[in-house]
Amino acid sequence: MAVSQKSEENGFKEYTDIIGGSGWFQIVICIFCFFCAAAHCLHDFTMTFFAPNMDHWCARPPEVLRENVSVEEWKKLSIPLWDLVCDREWLISMSKTVFMVAFLISSSMSGQISDRLGRRKVFLACLCLFLVFALLTLLCTNIIMLMVFRFFMSLGMTSVYVNCPVLLSEIVGAEYRTTYCFGFKFGWTFAYMLMPYIAWLVPSWFWMHLTFTVPWLFLLSGFCIIKETPRWLLTKRRFDELEELLLYAAKKNGKNMKQAASEIKHYIGYHSQMKHKENEDNVTVLDMLRTPGLRKNSIIIYYSIHLADCVTAVGLVSFLHRYALIAVQPGTSSTDQKREEVTYPWVPMAIPGALSIVGGFLVLLLPETKDKILPDTLDEGEKFARKQYIDCPSENSHNFSKDGEANER
């Protein structure tokens, strides 16, 4: 018997079949995530404009002397922010490394924390963390303060960014998941294209950072826009909150409320009767390593997304930073010294590039998620890791299948 036929006999629907897989409820949240991605991009690359690689001279060249420019005026014109030149130049790279360390920590831990506390709570708390330290950065008087504040700013905004696809994937239908989870990332692309023009118009680091930060205060509207995900509420068996949320989403999507209310009650009644394992509430990230399927997928994902990504970003920053140093006034002794430092300029790009290629091939070993219902428990996750997929609910379905067979949950 086909899976859909079995589902119809059970009278069961996935919650996105009831509230709609795509509608204003999901679109508004996707637009919000679009701007979150834009904010992430602007602050990710801001150090490139705060402390760019630039030509500088401690002594005034002849043409400057002829213009009667004083020593103090010349220093303001030629020496970058906080004297980050010569023996202090390494602090620029260090600040970028500190930022990426926070990125790695946040992207590794935010998922575990949101599984425990809830998507909405963690999302909004990290959004506030990002905004608070982004504003505090305006008060920096030295590079050490900047490093500390940007570390916590990265913790917050990275968690917001990596939780956006989690949030979207748990509120949209399986057939729309790819569109939404990739669509919001165009905010990052939009900000990436806009950033050089802003930096050109606003050369001062203070006003540039203010321009990169103040517009995102409207993201505090997330307290009204972002709701807890039905998937998390269902997993935690918070059925009263789940019913309220699904009724709200159905209304936003223009569904027939009388029919939706009836189907929601049936859906919640079905799940409330399912057996709940006590140990499901006490799982940690280490439980992802206990079974072979989940262990393999977890290691591949961690390597491909977190480790290789971070190393590639650091390598790119290092390469661009060092490559720009070669352009400092050819023929001078300082240039010869820099050339000695960059004996093999291809190395900073070759190693991260090789790691990324390996990660790309490893991803081929992961199960397909397109048009698939995502698992809710570790047991389902292990079956999913073995490519025993949950059937996509074209009408009604909520059963595992493999090679044409259906195993009821």
Secondary structure, 3 states (H helix, E strand, C coil): CCHHHHHHHHCCCCHHHHHCCCCHHHHHHHHHHHHHHHHHHHHHCHHHHHCCCCCCCCCCCHHHHHCCCCHHHHHHHHCCHHHCCHHHCHHHHHHHHHHHHHHHHHHHHHHHHHHHHCHHHHHHHHHHHHHHHHHHHHHCCCHHHHHHHHHHHHHHHHHHHHHHHHHHHCCCCHHHHHHHHHHCCHHHHHHHHHHHHHHHHCCCHHHHHHHHHHHHHHHHHHHHHCCCCHHHHHHCCCHHHHHHHHHHHHHHCCCCHHHHHHHHHHHHHHHHCCCCCHHHHHCCHHHHHCCHHHHHHHHHHHHHHHHHHHHHHHHHHHHHHHHHHCCCCCCCHHHHHHHHHCCCCCHHHHHHHHHHHHHHHHHCCCCCCCCCCCCCCHHHHHHHHCCCCECCCCCCCCCEEECCEEECC
